[in-house]
C-alpha cells in the first residue's frame, strides 16, 4: 500500500503530533508499506526532500508564517502530484491545508482518513480570531469530505466541537506509544548526571514549553510541594527556548523559574533522545500533566511514564484524564488548580504504590505495530466501501 501522510510540522520538529505521525509512519514502513510524508519546510536549512528511516519526506517551502500556521504557495501542486501517486491519504489535524487534501481524496477516489489530535485555540486578538475562523471553516470542509475521523478516545471526541459534528465517521484508535528498553546502569547514570545532589522527590514534566501545557500551574504548586518536601526537584524535559509562538510565555515565567534554579530545585533537561527519555522516567516519583485546554487531547508521555511504572497527575480534560482513569495509575485534578496538584503530588509520593504488573500490558496495547494494523484494516474497509 502506498500511503501519503500530510501534516504541517514533521521532524526535526518535536510535539505529540509529530511523534505520533513518526511512530505510525515507521510502523507502516516496517510492515512493508511505502510511506510518503508531505509537510512544511519550516526551517530553510531543511532539505526539500529526503529519506528518513525508510520514509520519503517532501517539504513545501514556507513563504510566511502566521502564528504557528504557514503559507506554502507550492503546497497545492505537491499535494495533487502526491495524491495521484499514492493509494490512501492520512491527514493529521489541526492543519489548515487538510481541506484541499480531503477534496482531492474524494475526487480521485482515494481512501482518506483524518486523525484529529486536538483543537486549535490561539491567543486573543483580531488576527488570531480571523485565523481561528479560517481554521474552523477548513476543518469543517475536511470533515465533510474525509471518509473517517480517528480520535484517541471517545471521551475527547464527544467533547470536541469539531468531531461531535461528524460522529457517523468516528473511529477510536489508541495512539502509538513506544519506549526504549534501557539497562539499570543507564537509569543510574542518568540520575548521577542530573541529580548528583540526590534531591528527592523528583517531579517531572515532559512537554514543549507552551502556554497550553500549564507550566505556571506547576510553578504555583511548587512552594506547597517544597514546604512538604524541602529537597524536592522539578525536571522539565523538552524544548523550552525559542519555541515558535511561545517566546513571550517563556519570558514571562522565566524569573520564577530562575528562583527555583538558583536553589537547585528546577532543571531544564532539554530535548532528550528516546533512549534518554526511557532513562528519565524511572528517575521520577511522579509525572505531571497540568494542561489547560483542549489543545491537549491525551498526553502520550503519560503512557510512557506508566510503562516505566511511574504514576501521572493529569488535568480533568476530556481525553487527557483517560490514561489515569483507564489504567488506575495516578490522580486527576481540576484544570488549573495548583493546590490540587500540590496535594496530589504529596499523596502519590506518600503512597509509594507499586505498579509492577501494568507496564508489560501497556506496551502491548499501545505498540505502534498494533496501531498500524488497525489503520490498515480501516483503510481496507474504506476501499471496499468506495468501490
C-alpha positions as a Markdown table, in Angstrom:
| # | Residue | x | y | z |
|---|---|---|---|---|
| 1 | Unk | 0.0 | 0.0 | 0.0 |
| 2 | Unk | 1.3 | 3.5 | -0.9 |
| 3 | Unk | 0.4 | 5.9 | 2.0 |
| 4 | Unk | 0.5 | 9.7 | 1.8 |
| 5 | Unk | 0.8 | 11.3 | 5.3 |
| 6 | Unk | 0.2 | 15.0 | 5.5 |
| 7 | Unk | 0.9 | 17.3 | 8.5 |
| 8 | Unk | 2.2 | 20.8 | 8.9 |
| 9 | Unk | 5.3 | 20.0 | 11.0 |
| 10 | Unk | 7.4 | 16.9 | 10.9 |
| 11 | Unk | 10.8 | 16.0 | 12.2 |
| 12 | Unk | 13.1 | 17.6 | 13.4 |
| 13 | Unk | 10.1 | 19.5 | 15.0 |
| 14 | Unk | 9.0 | 17.9 | 18.3 |
| 15 | Unk | 5.4 | 17.7 | 19.5 |
| 16 | Unk | 3.0 | 15.0 | 20.4 |
| 17 | Unk | 1.5 | 15.2 | 16.9 |
| 18 | Unk | 4.8 | 14.8 | 15.1 |
| 19 | Unk | 5.9 | 11.9 | 17.4 |
| 20 | Unk | 2.6 | 10.1 | 16.7 |
| 21 | Unk | 3.0 | 10.6 | 12.9 |
| 22 | Unk | 6.6 | 9.4 | 13.0 |
| 23 | Unk | 5.9 | 6.3 | 15.1 |
| 24 | Unk | 3.0 | 5.3 | 12.9 |
| 25 | Unk | 4.9 | 6.0 | 9.7 |
| 26 | Unk | 7.8 | 3.9 | 10.8 |
| 27 | Unk | 5.5 | 1.0 | 11.8 |
| 28 | Unk | 3.7 | 1.2 | 8.4 |
| 29 | Unk | 7.1 | 1.2 | 6.6 |
| 30 | Unk | 8.2 | -1.8 | 8.7 |
| 31 | Unk | 5.1 | -3.6 | 7.6 |
| 32 | Unk | 6.1 | -3.2 | 4.0 |
| 33 | Unk | 4.1 | -0.1 | 3.0 |
| 34 | Unk | 5.6 | 2.7 | 1.0 |
| 35 | Unk | 5.1 | 5.9 | 3.1 |
| 36 | Unk | 5.5 | 9.5 | 1.9 |
| 37 | Unk | 5.3 | 12.5 | 4.3 |
| 38 | Unk | 4.1 | 15.8 | 2.9 |
| 39 | Unk | 5.0 | 18.7 | 5.3 |
| 40 | Unk | 6.4 | 22.2 | 5.5 |
| 41 | Unk | 10.0 | 23.3 | 5.1 |
| 42 | Unk | 9.5 | 25.3 | 8.3 |
| 43 | Unk | 13.3 | 25.9 | 8.6 |
| 44 | Unk | 15.1 | 27.0 | 5.4 |
| 45 | Unk | 18.1 | 24.7 | 6.2 |
| 46 | Unk | 15.9 | 21.6 | 5.9 |
| 47 | Unk | 16.1 | 19.8 | 2.6 |
| 48 | Unk | 13.1 | 19.9 | 0.2 |
| 49 | Unk | 13.2 | 16.1 | 0.0 |
| 50 | Unk | 15.0 | 13.4 | 1.9 |
| 51 | Unk | 14.6 | 9.8 | 3.1 |
| 52 | Unk | 14.3 | 9.3 | 6.9 |
| 53 | Unk | 14.1 | 5.8 | 8.4 |
| 54 | Unk | 12.9 | 4.5 | 5.1 |
| 55 | Unk | 10.2 | 7.2 | 4.8 |
| 56 | Unk | 10.2 | 9.7 | 2.0 |
| 57 | Unk | 9.8 | 13.2 | 3.3 |
| 58 | Unk | 8.7 | 16.0 | 0.9 |
| 59 | Unk | 8.8 | 19.6 | 2.3 |
| 60 | Unk | 6.9 | 22.6 | 0.8 |
| 61 | Unk | 8.8 | 25.9 | 1.1 |
| 62 | Unk | 7.2 | 28.4 | 3.5 |
| 63 | Unk | 6.6 | 31.9 | 2.2 |
| 64 | Unk | 5.4 | 33.4 | 5.6 |
| 65 | Unk | 4.2 | 32.3 | 9.0 |
| 66 | Unk | 1.0 | 33.4 | 10.8 |
| 67 | Unk | 1.4 | 32.4 | 14.4 |
| 68 | Unk | 2.0 | 28.6 | 14.1 |
| 69 | Unk | 0.4 | 28.4 | 10.7 |
| 70 | Unk | 2.4 | 28.5 | 7.5 |
| 71 | Unk | 1.7 | 29.7 | 4.0 |
| 72 | Unk | 3.2 | 27.4 | 1.3 |
| 73 | Unk | 2.5 | 28.6 | -2.3 |
| 74 | Unk | 3.6 | 25.3 | -3.9 |
| 75 | Unk | 1.7 | 23.1 | -1.5 |
| 76 | Unk | -1.3 | 22.6 | -3.8 |
| 77 | Unk | 0.9 | 21.4 | -6.7 |
| 78 | Unk | 2.8 | 19.0 | -4.5 |
| 79 | Unk | -0.4 | 17.7 | -2.9 |
| 80 | Unk | -2.1 | 16.9 | -6.2 |
| 81 | Unk | 1.0 | 15.1 | -7.6 |
| 82 | Unk | 1.4 | 13.0 | -4.4 |
| 83 | Unk | -2.3 | 12.2 | -4.1 |
| 84 | Unk | -2.1 | 10.7 | -7.6 |
| 85 | Unk | 1.0 | 8.7 | -6.7 |
| 86 | Unk | -0.4 | 7.1 | -3.6 |
| 87 | Unk | -3.2 | 4.7 | -2.7 |
| 88 | Unk | -4.5 | 6.3 | 0.5 |
| 89 | Unk | -4.3 | 9.6 | 2.3 |
| 90 | Unk | -3.8 | 10.1 | 6.0 |
| 91 | Unk | -4.2 | 13.7 | 7.3 |
| 92 | Unk | -3.3 | 15.0 | 10.8 |
| 93 | Unk | -5.4 | 17.9 | 12.2 |
| 94 | Unk | -5.1 | 20.7 | 13.2 |
| 95 | Unk | -3.9 | 21.6 | 9.7 |
| 96 | Unk | -5.1 | 24.4 | 7.5 |
| 97 | Unk | -4.3 | 22.7 | 4.2 |
| 98 | Unk | -6.2 | 19.4 | 5.1 |
| 99 | Unk | -9.4 | 20.5 | 3.4 |
| 100 | Unk | -7.8 | 20.6 | -0.1 |
| 101 | Unk | -6.4 | 17.1 | 0.5 |
| 102 | Unk | -9.7 | 15.7 | 1.6 |
| 103 | Unk | -11.4 | 17.1 | -1.5 |
| 104 | Unk | -8.7 | 15.6 | -3.7 |
| 105 | Unk | -9.2 | 12.3 | -1.9 |
| 106 | Unk | -12.9 | 12.3 | -2.9 |
| 107 | Unk | -12.2 | 13.5 | -6.5 |
| 108 | Unk | -9.6 | 10.8 | -7.1 |
| 109 | Unk | -11.4 | 8.1 | -5.0 |
| 110 | Unk | -8.6 | 7.7 | -2.6 |
| 111 | Unk | -9.5 | 6.4 | 1.0 |
| 112 | Unk | -8.9 | 9.4 | 3.2 |
| 113 | Unk | -8.6 | 9.3 | 7.0 |
| 114 | Unk | -8.1 | 12.2 | 9.4 |
| 115 | Unk | -6.5 | 11.8 | 12.8 |
| 116 | Unk | -7.7 | 14.6 | 15.0 |
| 117 | Unk | -5.1 | 15.3 | 17.6 |
| 118 | Unk | -6.5 | 18.4 | 19.3 |
| 119 | Unk | -8.4 | 21.6 | 19.0 |
| 120 | Unk | -6.7 | 24.8 | 17.9 |
| 121 | Unk | -7.0 | 27.7 | 20.4 |
| 122 | Unk | -5.0 | 30.8 | 19.6 |
| 123 | Unk | -4.4 | 33.7 | 22.0 |
| 124 | Unk | -6.9 | 36.6 | 21.9 |
| 125 | Unk | -6.6 | 39.2 | 19.2 |
| 126 | Unk | -8.3 | 40.1 | 16.0 |
| 127 | Unk | -5.8 | 38.4 | 13.7 |
| 128 | Unk | -5.9 | 35.2 | 15.7 |
| 129 | Unk | -9.7 | 35.4 | 15.7 |
| 130 | Unk | -9.6 | 35.5 | 11.9 |
| 131 | Unk | -7.1 | 32.6 | 11.8 |
| 132 | Unk | -9.4 | 30.6 | 14.2 |
| 133 | Unk | -12.4 | 31.2 | 12.0 |
| 134 | Unk | -10.5 | 30.2 | 8.9 |
| 135 | Unk | -9.2 | 27.0 | 10.5 |
| 136 | Unk | -12.7 | 26.1 | 11.8 |
| 137 | Unk | -14.1 | 26.5 | 8.2 |
| 138 | Unk | -11.3 | 24.4 | 6.7 |
| 139 | Unk | -11.8 | 21.8 | 9.4 |
| 140 | Unk | -15.5 | 21.6 | 8.6 |
| 141 | Unk | -14.8 | 21.2 | 4.9 |
| 142 | Unk | -12.2 | 18.5 | 5.7 |
| 143 | Unk | -14.8 | 16.7 | 7.9 |
| 144 | Unk | -17.4 | 16.7 | 5.1 |
| 145 | Unk | -15.1 | 15.2 | 2.5 |
| 146 | Unk | -12.9 | 12.8 | 4.5 |
| 147 | Unk | -14.1 | 9.2 | 4.8 |
| 148 | Unk | -13.2 | 8.7 | 8.5 |
| 149 | Unk | -12.1 | 10.7 | 11.5 |
| 150 | Unk | -9.9 | 9.0 | 14.1 |
| 151 | Unk | -9.8 | 10.1 | 17.8 |
| 152 | Unk | -7.6 | 8.8 | 20.6 |
| 153 | Unk | -10.6 | 8.5 | 22.9 |
| 154 | Unk | -14.4 | 8.6 | 22.7 |
| 155 | Unk | -14.2 | 11.0 | 25.7 |
| 156 | Unk | -12.4 | 13.6 | 23.7 |
| 157 | Unk | -14.4 | 13.1 | 20.6 |
| 158 | Unk | -17.7 | 13.6 | 22.4 |
| 159 | Unk | -16.5 | 17.0 | 23.8 |
| 160 | Unk | -14.8 | 18.2 | 20.6 |
| 161 | Unk | -16.7 | 20.9 | 18.8 |
| 162 | Unk | -15.3 | 19.5 | 15.6 |
| 163 | Unk | -15.6 | 15.7 | 15.9 |
| 164 | Unk | -19.0 | 15.9 | 17.6 |
| 165 | Unk | -20.4 | 17.1 | 14.2 |
| 166 | Unk | -19.2 | 14.0 | 12.4 |
| 167 | Unk | -19.9 | 11.2 | 14.9 |
| 168 | Unk | -21.0 | 8.9 | 12.0 |
| 169 | Unk | -17.4 | 8.9 | 10.7 |
| 170 | Unk | -15.7 | 8.4 | 14.1 |
| 171 | Unk | -13.2 | 5.7 | 14.7 |
| 172 | Unk | -11.4 | 5.4 | 18.1 |
| 173 | Unk | -7.8 | 4.1 | 17.8 |
| 174 | Unk | -5.2 | 4.3 | 20.6 |
| 175 | Unk | -2.1 | 6.4 | 19.8 |
| 176 | Unk | 1.2 | 4.5 | 19.2 |
| 177 | Unk | 3.5 | 4.7 | 22.2 |
| 178 | Unk | 6.9 | 3.1 | 22.4 |
| 179 | Unk | 9.7 | 3.4 | 24.9 |
| 180 | Unk | 13.2 | 2.1 | 24.6 |
| 181 | Unk | 14.5 | -0.7 | 26.7 |
| 182 | Unk | 17.3 | 0.6 | 28.9 |
| 183 | Unk | 19.5 | -1.1 | 31.3 |
| 184 | Unk | 19.5 | -0.3 | 35.1 |
| 185 | Unk | 23.0 | 1.1 | 34.7 |
| 186 | Unk | 21.7 | 3.7 | 32.1 |
| 187 | Unk | 19.0 | 4.8 | 34.6 |
| 188 | Unk | 21.6 | 5.1 | 37.3 |
| 189 | Unk | 23.9 | 7.2 | 35.0 |
| 190 | Unk | 21.0 | 9.5 | 34.2 |
| 191 | Unk | 20.4 | 10.0 | 37.9 |
| 192 | Unk | 24.1 | 10.8 | 38.5 |
| 193 | Unk | 24.1 | 13.3 | 35.6 |
| 194 | Unk | 21.0 | 15.3 | 36.6 |
| 195 | Unk | 20.5 | 14.5 | 40.2 |
| 196 | Unk | 24.0 | 14.2 | 41.7 |
| 197 | Unk | 22.8 | 16.1 | 44.7 |
| 198 | Unk | 20.4 | 13.3 | 45.4 |
| 199 | Unk | 17.4 | 15.5 | 45.7 |
| 200 | Unk | 14.0 | 13.8 | 46.4 |
| 201 | Unk | 11.3 | 13.6 | 45.4 |
| 202 | Unk | 11.7 | 14.2 | 41.6 |
| 203 | Unk | 8.6 | 15.7 | 40.0 |
| 204 | Unk | 8.8 | 15.5 | 36.2 |
| 205 | Unk | 7.1 | 17.3 | 33.3 |
| 206 | Unk | 7.8 | 16.3 | 29.7 |
| 207 | Unk | 6.5 | 18.7 | 27.0 |
| 208 | Unk | 7.2 | 21.7 | 24.8 |
| 209 | Unk | 7.3 | 24.9 | 26.9 |
| 210 | Unk | 4.0 | 26.1 | 25.6 |
| 211 | Unk | 1.0 | 28.1 | 27.0 |
| 212 | Unk | -1.4 | 25.2 | 26.8 |
| 213 | Unk | 0.9 | 22.9 | 28.8 |
| 214 | Unk | 0.2 | 24.8 | 32.1 |
| 215 | Unk | 3.8 | 25.3 | 33.3 |
| 216 | Unk | 2.6 | 28.0 | 35.6 |
| 217 | Unk | 0.2 | 25.6 | 37.4 |
| 218 | Unk | 3.3 | 23.6 | 38.4 |
| 219 | Unk | 5.2 | 26.7 | 39.4 |
| 220 | Unk | 2.3 | 27.8 | 41.5 |
| 221 | Unk | 2.2 | 24.4 | 43.2 |
| 222 | Unk | 5.9 | 24.4 | 43.8 |
| 223 | Unk | 6.0 | 26.3 | 47.1 |
| 224 | Unk | 3.5 | 24.0 | 48.8 |
| 225 | Unk | 5.4 | 20.9 | 47.5 |
| 226 | Unk | 8.7 | 22.3 | 48.7 |
| 227 | Unk | 7.1 | 23.1 | 52.1 |
| 228 | Unk | 6.3 | 19.4 | 52.5 |
| 229 | Unk | 9.5 | 18.2 | 50.7 |
| 230 | Unk | 12.2 | 20.8 | 51.1 |
| 231 | Unk | 14.6 | 18.8 | 48.9 |
| 232 | Unk | 12.2 | 18.3 | 46.0 |
| 233 | Unk | 13.4 | 19.0 | 42.5 |
| 234 | Unk | 11.4 | 19.7 | 39.3 |
| 235 | Unk | 12.7 | 18.3 | 36.0 |
| 236 | Unk | 11.4 | 19.7 | 32.7 |
| 237 | Unk | 12.2 | 17.5 | 29.7 |
| 238 | Unk | 11.6 | 19.0 | 26.3 |
| 239 | Unk | 12.4 | 22.1 | 24.3 |
| 240 | Unk | 11.9 | 25.3 | 26.2 |
| 241 | Unk | 13.6 | 28.2 | 24.4 |
| 242 | Unk | 12.7 | 29.9 | 21.1 |
| 243 | Unk | 9.5 | 27.8 | 20.7 |
| 244 | Unk | 7.6 | 29.1 | 17.7 |
| 245 | Unk | 4.8 | 31.3 | 19.1 |
| 246 | Unk | 5.7 | 30.8 | 22.8 |
| 247 | Unk | 8.6 | 33.2 | 23.3 |
| 248 | Unk | 6.6 | 35.7 | 25.4 |
| 249 | Unk | 5.2 | 32.9 | 27.5 |
| 250 | Unk | 8.7 | 31.6 | 28.4 |
| 251 | Unk | 10.0 | 35.1 | 29.1 |
| 252 | Unk | 7.0 | 35.8 | 31.5 |
| 253 | Unk | 7.7 | 32.7 | 33.6 |
| 254 | Unk | 11.5 | 32.8 | 33.4 |
| 255 | Unk | 12.1 | 34.9 | 36.5 |
| 256 | Unk | 10.1 | 32.5 | 38.7 |
| 257 | Unk | 11.9 | 29.5 | 37.2 |
| 258 | Unk | 15.3 | 31.2 | 37.8 |
| 259 | Unk | 14.5 | 31.5 | 41.5 |
| 260 | Unk | 14.0 | 27.7 | 41.7 |
| 261 | Unk | 17.1 | 27.1 | 39.6 |
| 262 | Unk | 19.2 | 29.2 | 41.9 |
| 263 | Unk | 18.1 | 26.8 | 44.8 |
| 264 | Unk | 18.8 | 23.8 | 42.7 |
| 265 | Unk | 15.1 | 22.9 | 42.5 |
| 266 | Unk | 14.4 | 23.3 | 38.8 |
| 267 | Unk | 16.3 | 21.7 | 36.0 |
| 268 | Unk | 15.8 | 22.1 | 32.3 |
| 269 | Unk | 16.9 | 18.8 | 30.7 |
| 270 | Unk | 16.3 | 19.9 | 27.2 |
| 271 | Unk | 15.2 | 17.8 | 24.3 |
| 272 | Unk | 16.1 | 14.2 | 25.2 |
| 273 | Unk | 16.7 | 11.3 | 22.8 |
| 274 | Unk | 14.2 | 8.4 | 23.0 |
| 275 | Unk | 16.8 | 6.4 | 25.0 |
| 276 | Unk | 17.4 | 9.2 | 27.4 |
| 277 | Unk | 13.6 | 9.6 | 27.9 |
| 278 | Unk | 13.5 | 5.9 | 28.8 |
| 279 | Unk | 16.1 | 6.6 | 31.5 |
| 280 | Unk | 14.3 | 9.8 | 32.5 |
| 281 | Unk | 11.0 | 8.3 | 33.6 |
| 282 | Unk | 12.3 | 5.7 | 36.1 |
| 283 | Unk | 14.1 | 8.5 | 38.0 |
| 284 | Unk | 10.8 | 10.3 | 38.6 |
| 285 | Unk | 8.5 | 9.9 | 41.6 |
| 286 | Unk | 5.6 | 11.3 | 39.6 |
| 287 | Unk | 4.9 | 12.9 | 36.2 |
| 288 | Unk | 2.6 | 15.9 | 36.0 |
| 289 | Unk | 0.4 | 16.9 | 33.0 |
| 290 | Unk | -1.2 | 20.2 | 34.2 |
| 291 | Unk | -2.6 | 21.1 | 30.7 |
| 292 | Unk | -5.1 | 23.9 | 30.5 |
| 293 | Unk | -7.3 | 23.4 | 27.4 |
| 294 | Unk | -8.4 | 21.1 | 24.6 |
| 295 | Unk | -5.3 | 21.7 | 22.6 |
| 296 | Unk | -4.1 | 18.7 | 24.7 |
| 297 | Unk | -6.1 | 15.6 | 23.9 |
| 298 | Unk | -4.3 | 12.7 | 25.6 |
| 299 | Unk | -0.7 | 13.2 | 26.7 |
| 300 | Unk | 1.4 | 10.4 | 25.2 |
| 301 | Unk | 4.0 | 11.0 | 27.9 |
| 302 | Unk | 1.6 | 9.7 | 30.5 |
| 303 | Unk | 1.6 | 6.3 | 28.9 |
| 304 | Unk | 5.4 | 6.4 | 28.5 |
| 305 | Unk | 5.8 | 7.1 | 32.2 |
| 306 | Unk | 3.3 | 4.4 | 33.1 |
| 307 | Unk | 5.2 | 1.9 | 31.0 |
| 308 | Unk | 8.1 | 2.7 | 33.4 |
| 309 | Unk | 5.9 | 2.2 | 36.5 |
| 310 | Unk | 5.6 | 5.9 | 37.2 |
| 311 | Unk | 2.2 | 7.4 | 38.0 |
| 312 | Unk | 0.8 | 10.5 | 36.4 |
| 313 | Unk | -1.2 | 13.5 | 37.6 |
| 314 | Unk | -3.4 | 14.9 | 34.8 |
| 315 | Unk | -5.8 | 17.8 | 34.4 |
| 316 | Unk | -9.5 | 16.9 | 34.2 |
| 317 | Unk | -9.7 | 17.5 | 30.5 |
| 318 | Unk | -11.5 | 15.2 | 28.0 |
| 319 | Unk | -9.0 | 12.7 | 26.7 |
| 320 | Unk | -6.2 | 13.9 | 29.0 |
| 321 | Unk | -7.8 | 12.3 | 32.0 |
| 322 | Unk | -8.2 | 8.9 | 30.2 |
| 323 | Unk | -4.8 | 7.4 | 30.8 |
| 324 | Unk | -5.1 | 7.8 | 34.6 |
| 325 | Unk | -8.7 | 6.7 | 34.6 |
| 326 | Unk | -8.2 | 3.7 | 32.3 |
| 327 | Unk | -5.0 | 2.3 | 34.0 |
| 328 | Unk | -5.6 | 3.5 | 37.6 |
| 329 | Unk | -2.1 | 5.0 | 37.8 |
| 330 | Unk | -2.3 | 8.4 | 39.4 |
| 331 | Unk | -4.7 | 11.3 | 40.0 |
| 332 | Unk | -7.0 | 13.6 | 38.0 |
| 333 | Unk | -7.1 | 17.2 | 39.2 |
| 334 | Unk | -9.3 | 20.2 | 38.4 |
| 335 | Unk | -8.0 | 22.2 | 35.5 |
| 336 | Unk | -5.5 | 24.9 | 36.6 |
| 337 | Unk | -5.8 | 24.0 | 40.3 |
| 338 | Unk | -2.3 | 24.4 | 41.7 |
| 339 | Unk | -3.5 | 23.5 | 45.2 |
| 340 | Unk | -4.9 | 20.2 | 44.0 |
| 341 | Unk | -1.7 | 19.5 | 42.1 |
| 342 | Unk | 0.4 | 20.0 | 45.2 |
| 343 | Unk | -1.9 | 17.8 | 47.2 |
| 344 | Unk | -1.9 | 15.0 | 44.5 |
| 345 | Unk | 1.9 | 15.1 | 44.3 |
| 346 | Unk | 2.3 | 14.7 | 48.1 |
| 347 | Unk | -0.3 | 11.9 | 48.2 |
| 348 | Unk | 1.3 | 9.9 | 45.5 |
| 349 | Unk | 4.7 | 10.2 | 46.9 |
| 350 | Unk | 3.4 | 9.2 | 50.4 |
| 351 | Unk | 1.7 | 6.2 | 48.9 |
| 352 | Unk | 4.7 | 4.8 | 47.1 |
| 353 | Unk | 2.3 | 2.4 | 45.3 |
| 354 | Unk | 3.9 | -0.3 | 43.1 |
| 355 | Unk | 2.6 | -0.6 | 39.5 |
| 356 | Unk | 4.7 | -3.6 | 38.6 |
| 357 | Unk | 2.2 | -5.6 | 36.5 |
| 358 | Unk | 1.0 | -2.8 | 34.4 |
| 359 | Unk | 4.0 | -1.8 | 32.1 |
| 360 | Unk | 4.1 | -5.0 | 30.0 |
| 361 | Unk | 0.3 | -4.9 | 29.2 |
| 362 | Unk | 0.6 | -1.2 | 28.3 |
| 363 | Unk | 3.5 | -1.9 | 25.9 |
| 364 | Unk | 1.4 | -4.4 | 24.0 |
| 365 | Unk | -1.8 | -2.3 | 24.0 |
| 366 | Unk | -0.1 | 0.8 | 22.6 |
| 367 | Unk | 2.6 | -0.9 | 20.4 |
| 368 | Unk | 3.0 | 1.0 | 17.1 |
| 369 | Unk | 2.6 | -2.2 | 15.1 |
| 370 | Unk | -0.7 | -2.9 | 16.8 |
| 371 | Unk | -1.9 | 0.6 | 15.9 |
| 372 | Unk | -0.6 | 0.3 | 12.3 |
| 373 | Unk | -2.7 | -2.9 | 11.9 |
| 374 | Unk | -5.8 | -1.0 | 13.0 |
| 375 | Unk | -5.2 | 1.7 | 10.4 |
| 376 | Unk | -4.6 | -0.9 | 7.7 |
| 377 | Unk | -7.9 | -2.5 | 8.5 |
| 378 | Unk | -9.6 | 0.9 | 8.4 |
| 379 | Unk | -8.1 | 1.8 | 5.0 |
| 380 | Unk | -9.2 | -1.6 | 3.6 |
| 381 | Unk | -12.7 | -1.1 | 4.8 |
| 382 | Unk | -12.9 | 2.3 | 3.2 |
| 383 | Unk | -11.5 | 0.8 | -0.1 |
| 384 | Unk | -14.4 | -1.7 | -0.1 |
| 385 | Unk | -17.0 | 1.0 | 0.6 |
| 386 | Unk | -15.9 | 3.3 | -2.3 |
| 387 | Unk | -15.5 | 0.6 | -5.0 |
